[in-house]
């Protein structure tokens, strides 16, 4: 199907695919072929915008910068969230599950992580070049112990968070409410 006075604006039907083109730019392609796919754009500078009742930029993907905006059509970072009171939620399907937010270097090696354990312990960890050995950790323990533990050393135990797990702990503070010298 082609526009009468605009030869580069059309809807094209091919085997298991429909393509919507405007100004000779493929804006939307719907494909059914083993994996059903809806593709926005064709690799060119195509923006994708989702408008809702209260926001013209509920979701905005900027084609020129490969950035995503939520609540903004001018994302200044890879993911830019703009709202009166922006909140990000990561929800576990079960409290018996862990959840982790990780940062990695260019090669994909884990460098930092924020981890929420099954007992709602919140742990901040940093690795150097060896992703299997935690270098520094800060743990907020909420298992009715109300502890804050900070460990720093060359080989801090990555799972135990106990001072005895490392021979070179540089700094360790522990205690509980109402306790002295514990």
C-alpha positions in Angstrom: 0.0 0.0 0.0 1.5 3.3 -1.1 0.6 7.0 -0.5 -0.8 8.6 -3.6 1.6 11.5 -3.8 4.5 10.2 -1.7 6.3 7.2 -3.2 8.5 6.6 -0.2 5.7 6.3 2.3 4.1 2.9 2.3 3.0 -0.3 4.0 4.8 -3.4 2.6 3.6 -7.0 3.0 6.2 -9.7 2.5 6.4 -13.3 3.7 5.5 -13.2 7.4 6.4 -9.5 7.7 4.7 -6.1 7.5 6.8 -3.0 7.2 5.6 0.6 7.8 7.8 3.2 5.9 7.6 7.0 6.0 10.1 9.2 4.2 12.0 6.1 3.0 12.7 5.2 6.7 11.4 1.9 8.0 9.7 2.9 11.2 8.0 -0.3 12.2 8.4 -3.9 11.1 6.3 -6.8 12.4 7.8 -10.2 11.8 6.5 -13.7 12.5 9.3 -16.2 11.9 10.2 -18.6 14.7 10.6 -15.7 17.0 7.9 -13.1 16.7 9.5 -9.6 16.7 8.2 -6.0 16.5 11.1 -3.8 15.4 11.1 0.0 15.8 13.4 1.6 13.2 15.8 0.1 10.8 19.1 1.2 12.4 18.8 4.8 11.4 18.1 7.8 13.6 14.5 6.8 14.7 13.1 7.9 18.0 10.5 5.8 19.8 8.0 7.6 22.0 5.2 6.2 24.3 2.7 8.8 25.3 0.2 8.3 28.1 -2.6 10.3 29.7 -0.3 12.2 32.1 3.1 12.2 30.2 4.1 12.7 26.6 7.4 10.9 27.3 6.5 8.0 29.5 9.1 6.0 27.6 11.4 7.6 25.0 14.2 6.0 23.1 16.5 8.5 21.3 17.8 7.1 18.0 20.7 9.5 17.7 22.3 8.7 21.0 21.0 5.2 21.8 19.7 6.5 25.2 16.4 5.8 27.0 14.4 8.4 28.8 11.6 7.7 31.2 9.6 10.9 31.7 12.0 12.9 29.4 12.6 13.2 25.7 16.1 14.4 26.2 18.0 11.7 28.0 21.5 12.8 29.0 22.7 9.3 30.1 22.2 5.7 29.0 19.0 5.6 31.2 17.6 8.9 32.4 14.6 9.0 34.7 12.8 12.3 35.3 9.8 12.6 37.6 8.7 14.8 40.6 9.7 11.9 42.9 11.6 9.3 40.8 11.8 5.9 42.3 13.2 2.6 41.0 12.0 -0.7 42.4 13.5 -4.1 42.1 11.1 -6.6 43.5 11.8 -10.3 44.3 9.2 -12.9 43.5 9.9 -14.5 46.8 11.7 -13.3 50.0 13.8 -16.5 49.8 15.4 -15.1 46.6 18.4 -12.8 46.5 18.5 -9.6 44.3 21.6 -7.9 43.0 22.5 -4.8 41.1 26.0 -5.2 39.5 28.4 -2.9 37.7 30.9 -4.4 35.3 33.9 -3.2 33.3 34.2 -3.2 29.5 35.2 -6.9 29.5 32.1 -7.8 31.6 34.1 -8.4 34.8 32.1 -7.5 37.9 33.5 -4.5 39.8 30.9 -3.4 42.2 27.5 -4.8 43.5 24.7 -4.0 45.8 23.1 -7.2 47.0 19.9 -7.8 49.1 20.1 -11.2 50.7 17.3 -13.5 51.7 17.3 -12.1 55.3 17.1 -8.5 53.9 20.9 -7.9 54.6 22.0 -5.1 52.3 25.6 -5.6 51.1 27.8 -3.2 49.1 30.8 -4.9 47.6 33.9 -3.9 45.5 36.2 -6.2 43.6 39.6 -5.3 42.1 40.9 -7.3 39.2 40.0 -10.7 40.7 36.2 -10.9 40.5 36.2 -14.0 42.8 37.8 -12.0 45.8 35.8 -9.2 47.4 38.1 -6.3 48.4 35.8 -4.2 50.4 32.3 -4.8 51.8 29.7 -2.9 53.8 26.8 -4.9 55.2 23.7 -3.7 56.9 22.2 -6.7 58.7 18.5 -6.6 59.5 18.1 -10.1 60.8 17.0 -8.7 64.2 20.7 -8.1 65.0 20.8 -4.5 63.7 24.5 -4.8 62.7 26.6 -2.7 60.4 29.8 -4.5 59.3 32.6 -2.9 57.2 35.4 -5.1 56.0 38.4 -4.0 53.9 41.3 -6.1 52.9 43.0 -7.9 50.0 41.0 -11.2 50.4 37.8 -10.5 52.3 35.6 -13.6 52.3 33.0 -13.0 49.6 30.2 -14.8 51.3 30.8 -15.2 55.0 31.4 -11.5 55.9 33.1 -12.7 59.0 36.4 -11.1 60.2 37.9 -14.6 60.7 37.6 -15.3 57.0 40.4 -13.1 56.2 44.0 -12.8 57.6 44.4 -9.2 56.5 41.3 -7.3 57.7 42.3 -3.7 57.9 39.3 -2.4 59.7 36.4 -4.2 61.6 33.6 -2.7 63.7 30.7 -4.7 65.0 28.2 -4.4 67.8 24.5 -4.6 68.6 22.1 -2.3 70.4 22.9 -2.1 74.1 26.1 -4.1 73.7 29.6 -3.0 74.8 32.9 -4.4 73.5 31.2 -7.0 71.3 
